[in-house]
Amino acid sequence: MTRALLMTPLLLATLVALGCKEKQVESPLEQSVSTVPQAFSTSPDFDGQNAYLHCHNICALGPRLSGSPAYAAQLDYLEKHLTAAGWRVERDSFPVRGITMTNLRAVRGESTDTRPLLLSCHIDTKVNISPDFESADDGASGAAVLLETARTLATDVAERVELIFLDGEESFAPRMSEDDGLYGSKHDVARRGNKLPRYQINLDMVGGRNKTIAPPSLETSDFMYAHYMAAVRELGFREDKWTIWPGSYMDDHLPYLEAGVESINLIAVFVGSDWWHTQRDNMSRICPDSLHESGKMTAELIRRLLLTEKAD
């Protein structure tokens, strides 16, 4: 069941303000604001600077179009860092419109059982934007947060989690439709049959400067909404920057949600922006502090969901 949007006065004011903001053209982003770290920190805690370096390194590969050499190089990069953090990695390839797409899956431990919690993001870039399209927020930011999350999860927690880096989220046409887009997530749900995770956290566009994260209300259950808002308050995050969107999105949470998985899509507001699917989605948009916040939110949701699963 998805939750109805309860229009309390505070929520209504927040959504009205949010809608007005998104109808405006964003001011130009300041260039080269954040310095790229020279090396990864080995701190046991999630580090937004590490995620920023991952995002930079992924974007440096160029457009990661499905089936391209840059996409293959991205898979190698992800595998290298996941393996170093103790994860077992598997590539799952499948054909789409004459292209070989590949999801990358990772688990910890030797068990072959389905993990109760799936963390997901997409790692393909939109076609036909520009030869140097970085796709920094819409793709690389989610992968960067998941890589740093993978490094910092305690072993007993990590063994109850699966990571999946999805191909083919983007459509071939300018706009996504029921038949064009979400190829990797649809393939993964079909592959699993009835061996689905209980929960899913999907990350998309989670590293932008001045971001507003807003899971879609019409696709967020009361259960997930309660955990999300409790996490926002526990972490002391601003409720106007971590809110909900009064509608729905076609994104990689949908195939899992429709198959019965409790899903939440952590996604930035992008409707009406002037950066989405343009050259402006580059590293000047990405902020280490934003990545750090998204990592802290992901960790808190992991903690809450796994505590619930264990109690049941």
C-alpha positions as CSV (number, residue, x, y, z in Angstrom):
1,M,0.0,0.0,0.0
2,T,1.3,3.5,-0.8
3,R,0.5,6.2,1.5
4,A,-2.0,9.0,0.9
5,L,-0.5,12.5,1.0
6,L,-1.7,14.0,4.3
7,M,-1.9,17.8,3.8
8,T,-1.1,19.2,7.2
9,P,-0.6,23.0,7.1
10,L,3.2,22.6,7.5
11,L,3.5,20.0,4.8
12,L,1.3,22.0,2.4
13,A,3.4,25.0,2.9
14,T,6.6,23.0,2.3
15,L,5.2,21.5,-0.9
16,V,4.0,24.8,-2.2
17,A,7.4,26.3,-1.6
18,L,9.1,23.3,-3.2
19,G,6.9,23.6,-6.3
20,C,7.5,27.3,-6.6
21,K,11.3,26.8,-6.4
22,E,11.3,24.1,-9.0
23,K,9.5,26.3,-11.5
24,Q,12.3,28.7,-11.4
25,V,15.5,28.4,-13.5
26,E,18.4,27.6,-11.2
27,S,21.2,30.1,-10.8
28,P,24.5,29.1,-12.4
29,L,26.5,26.7,-10.2
30,E,29.8,27.9,-8.9
31,Q,32.6,26.0,-10.7
32,S,35.3,24.0,-9.0
33,V,34.0,24.7,-5.5
34,S,35.2,21.4,-4.0
35,T,38.7,20.2,-4.0
36,V,39.2,16.6,-5.1
37,P,41.0,14.6,-2.4
38,Q,44.3,13.1,-3.3
39,A,43.6,9.8,-1.5
40,F,40.8,7.9,0.2
41,S,40.4,8.2,4.0
42,T,40.6,4.9,5.9
43,S,38.3,6.2,8.7
44,P,35.8,3.5,9.7
45,D,33.0,6.1,9.4
46,F,31.2,7.2,6.1
47,D,33.2,10.0,4.6
48,G,31.7,12.4,2.1
49,Q,35.1,13.2,0.8
50,N,35.7,9.5,-0.2
51,A,32.3,9.5,-2.0
52,Y,33.3,12.7,-3.7
53,L,36.5,11.1,-5.0
54,H,34.6,8.1,-6.2
55,C,32.2,10.4,-8.1
56,H,35.1,12.3,-9.6
57,N,36.8,9.1,-10.7
58,I,33.7,7.6,-12.3
59,C,32.9,10.8,-14.1
60,A,36.5,11.0,-15.4
61,L,35.7,7.8,-17.4
62,G,33.4,9.8,-19.7
63,P,29.8,9.0,-20.6
64,R,29.0,5.5,-19.3
65,L,26.6,4.5,-22.0
66,S,25.3,0.9,-21.8
67,G,27.6,-1.4,-23.7
68,S,30.3,1.2,-24.1
69,P,34.0,0.9,-23.2
70,A,33.5,3.5,-20.5
71,Y,30.7,1.5,-18.9
72,A,33.0,-1.6,-18.9
73,A,35.7,0.5,-17.2
74,Q,33.2,1.7,-14.6
75,L,32.3,-2.0,-13.8
76,D,36.1,-2.7,-13.4
77,Y,36.3,0.3,-11.0
78,L,33.3,-0.7,-8.9
79,E,34.5,-4.3,-8.7
80,K,38.0,-3.3,-7.6
81,H,36.7,-1.2,-4.7
82,L,33.9,-3.6,-3.7
83,T,36.4,-6.6,-3.7
84,A,38.9,-4.6,-1.6
85,A,36.1,-4.0,1.0
86,G,35.4,-7.7,1.2
87,W,32.3,-8.1,-1.1
88,R,31.7,-10.9,-3.6
89,V,30.9,-9.4,-6.9
90,E,28.9,-10.9,-9.8
91,R,28.1,-9.5,-13.3
92,D,24.7,-10.2,-14.7
93,S,24.5,-9.5,-18.4
94,F,21.4,-9.5,-20.6
95,P,20.5,-8.2,-24.1
96,V,18.4,-5.1,-24.8
97,R,17.9,-3.8,-28.4
98,G,21.2,-5.3,-29.6
99,I,23.2,-4.0,-26.6
100,T,24.6,-6.1,-23.9
101,M,23.6,-4.5,-20.6
102,T,25.2,-5.5,-17.3
103,N,24.0,-5.2,-13.7
104,L,26.6,-5.6,-11.0
105,R,25.6,-7.4,-7.8
106,A,27.6,-7.7,-4.6
107,V,27.1,-9.6,-1.3
108,R,29.2,-10.3,1.8
109,G,29.6,-13.7,3.4
110,E,29.1,-17.2,1.9
111,S,25.4,-17.6,2.3
112,T,23.4,-18.0,-0.9
113,D,20.1,-16.9,0.8
114,T,18.4,-13.7,-0.4
115,R,19.5,-10.8,1.8
116,P,16.6,-9.0,3.4
117,L,17.7,-5.5,2.3
118,L,18.7,-4.4,-1.2
119,L,20.6,-1.2,-1.9
120,S,20.4,0.0,-5.5
121,C,21.4,2.7,-7.9
122,H,21.7,3.0,-11.6
123,I,25.1,3.5,-13.3
124,D,24.2,4.1,-17.0
125,T,24.2,7.6,-18.5
126,K,21.6,9.1,-20.7
127,V,22.3,8.8,-24.5
128,N,22.5,11.7,-26.9
129,I,23.4,14.5,-24.5
130,S,27.0,15.4,-25.4
131,P,30.4,13.6,-26.1
132,D,31.7,14.8,-22.7
133,F,28.5,14.3,-20.6
134,E,29.6,13.5,-17.0
135,S,26.2,12.5,-15.6
136,A,27.6,13.3,-12.2
137,D,24.5,13.5,-10.1
138,D,22.1,11.4,-12.2
139,G,24.1,8.2,-12.0
140,A,27.6,8.6,-10.5
141,S,26.5,10.1,-7.1
142,G,24.4,7.1,-6.2
143,A,27.2,4.7,-7.1
144,A,29.7,6.8,-5.0
145,V,27.5,6.7,-1.9
146,L,27.0,2.9,-2.3
147,L,30.7,2.3,-2.7
148,E,31.5,4.3,0.5
149,T,28.6,2.6,2.3
150,A,30.0,-0.8,1.3
151,R,33.3,0.1,2.8
152,T,31.9,1.2,6.1
153,L,29.2,-1.4,6.9
154,A,30.0,-3.6,9.9
155,T,30.4,-7.3,8.8
156,D,27.2,-8.5,10.6
157,V,25.2,-5.8,8.9
158,A,26.8,-6.2,5.5
159,E,26.0,-9.9,5.4
160,R,22.3,-9.0,5.5
161,V,22.6,-6.5,2.6
162,E,22.9,-6.9,-1.1
163,L,24.2,-4.1,-3.4
164,I,23.1,-3.8,-7.0
165,F,24.4,-1.3,-9.5
166,L,21.8,-1.2,-12.3
167,D,22.2,-0.8,-16.0
168,G,19.6,0.5,-18.4
169,E,17.6,2.9,-16.1
170,E,17.7,5.5,-18.7
171,S,15.5,5.3,-21.8
172,F,16.7,5.3,-25.4
173,A,14.0,7.9,-26.2
174,P,14.2,11.4,-24.7
175,R,11.5,10.5,-22.2
176,M,11.0,7.3,-20.3
177,S,7.9,5.2,-20.9
178,E,6.4,1.9,-19.7
179,D,8.3,0.1,-22.5
180,D,11.5,2.1,-22.5
181,G,13.7,2.4,-19.4
182,L,14.3,0.6,-16.1
183,Y,15.7,-2.4,-18.1
184,G,18.2,-3.4,-15.4
185,S,15.7,-3.4,-12.5
186,K,13.0,-5.1,-14.5
187,H,15.5,-7.8,-15.5
188,D,16.6,-8.3,-11.9
189,V,13.1,-8.6,-10.5
190,A,12.3,-11.2,-13.2
191,R,15.5,-13.1,-12.5
192,R,14.8,-13.4,-8.8
193,G,11.3,-15.0,-9.2
194,N,9.9,-15.3,-5.7
195,K,13.3,-14.8,-4.0
196,L,12.9,-11.1,-3.5
197,P,14.4,-8.9,-0.7
198,R,12.0,-7.6,1.9
199,Y,13.2,-4.0,1.6
200,Q,14.9,-1.8,-1.0
201,I,16.6,1.6,-0.7
202,N,17.2,3.1,-4.2
203,L,19.5,6.1,-4.5
204,D,19.3,8.5,-7.5
205,M,20.7,12.1,-7.7
206,V,21.8,12.2,-4.1
207,G,25.0,14.4,-4.4
208,G,23.8,17.8,-5.7
209,R,24.8,21.1,-4.2
210,N,21.7,22.5,-2.4
211,K,19.7,19.4,-3.1
212,T,16.3,18.6,-1.8
213,I,15.6,14.9,-1.4
214,A,12.0,14.0,-1.8
215,P,10.8,10.3,-2.1
216,P,7.5,10.1,-4.1
217,S,4.5,10.1,-1.8
218,L,2.4,7.9,-4.0
219,E,5.0,5.1,-4.0
220,T,6.1,5.3,-0.4
221,S,4.2,3.1,2.1
222,D,3.2,4.3,5.6
223,F,5.9,1.9,6.9
224,M,8.7,3.3,4.8
225,Y,7.5,6.9,5.3
226,A,7.6,6.5,9.1
227,H,11.1,5.1,9.0
228,Y,12.3,7.9,6.7
229,M,10.9,10.7,8.7
230,A,12.2,9.2,11.9
231,A,15.6,9.0,10.3
232,V,15.4,12.7,9.2
233,R,14.6,13.7,12.8
234,E,17.2,11.4,14.4
235,L,19.9,12.8,12.2
236,G,18.8,16.4,12.7
237,F,18.3,17.1,9.0
238,R,16.2,19.9,7.7
239,E,12.7,18.8,6.9
240,D,12.4,21.2,4.0
241,K,15.5,19.6,2.4
242,W,14.5,16.0,3.3
243,T,10.8,16.0,2.5
244,I,8.4,14.1,0.2
245,W,7.2,14.7,-3.4
246,P,3.4,14.8,-4.0
247,G,3.3,12.3,-6.9
248,S,5.2,9.5,-8.4
249,Y,8.4,8.8,-10.5
250,M,9.4,6.1,-12.9
251,D,12.6,4.9,-11.4
252,D,14.4,1.7,-10.3
253,H,12.3,1.3,-7.2
254,L,9.2,0.7,-9.2
255,P,9.7,-2.9,-10.5
256,Y,10.6,-4.0,-7.0
257,L,7.7,-2.1,-5.5
258,E,5.2,-3.7,-7.9
259,A,6.6,-7.1,-7.0
260,G,5.8,-6.6,-3.4
261,V,9.1,-5.2,-2.0
262,E,8.9,-2.4,0.6
263,S,10.8,0.3,-1.3
264,I,11.9,3.9,-0.8
265,N,13.4,6.0,-3.6
266,L,15.8,8.6,-2.2
267,I,15.9,11.0,-5.1
268,A,16.5,14.8,-5.5
269,V,13.8,17.1,-6.8
270,F,14.6,17.7,-10.5
271,V,11.3,18.7,-12.1
272,G,11.7,22.0,-13.8
273,S,15.5,22.2,-13.2
274,D,18.0,23.4,-15.9
275,W,20.7,20.7,-15.1
276,W,18.9,17.4,-15.5
277,H,20.0,15.5,-18.6
278,T,22.2,18.4,-19.7
279,Q,25.9,19.1,-19.6
280,R,25.3,21.1,-16.4
281,D,25.1,17.7,-14.6
282,N,28.8,17.7,-14.0
283,M,31.2,17.6,-11.0
284,S,30.5,21.3,-10.3
285,R,27.1,20.2,-9.2
286,I,28.4,17.7,-6.7
287,C,29.1,18.6,-3.1
288,P,30.9,16.3,-0.5
289,D,28.6,17.5,2.2
290,S,25.5,16.4,0.2
291,L,27.1,13.0,-0.5
292,H,27.9,12.7,3.3
293,E,24.3,13.5,4.2
294,S,22.9,10.9,1.8
295,G,25.4,8.4,3.2
296,K,24.2,9.1,6.8
297,M,20.6,8.8,5.7
298,T,21.3,5.5,4.0
299,A,23.1,4.1,7.0
300,E,20.3,5.2,9.4
301,L,17.6,3.6,7.2
302,I,19.7,0.4,7.0
303,R,19.9,0.3,10.8
304,R,16.2,0.8,11.2
305,L,15.0,-1.6,8.6
306,L,17.3,-4.4,9.7
307,L,16.3,-4.0,13.3
308,T,12.6,-4.3,12.2
309,E,13.4,-7.4,10.1
310,K,15.3,-9.0,13.0
311,A,12.5,-8.3,15.5
312,D,10.0,-10.0,13.2
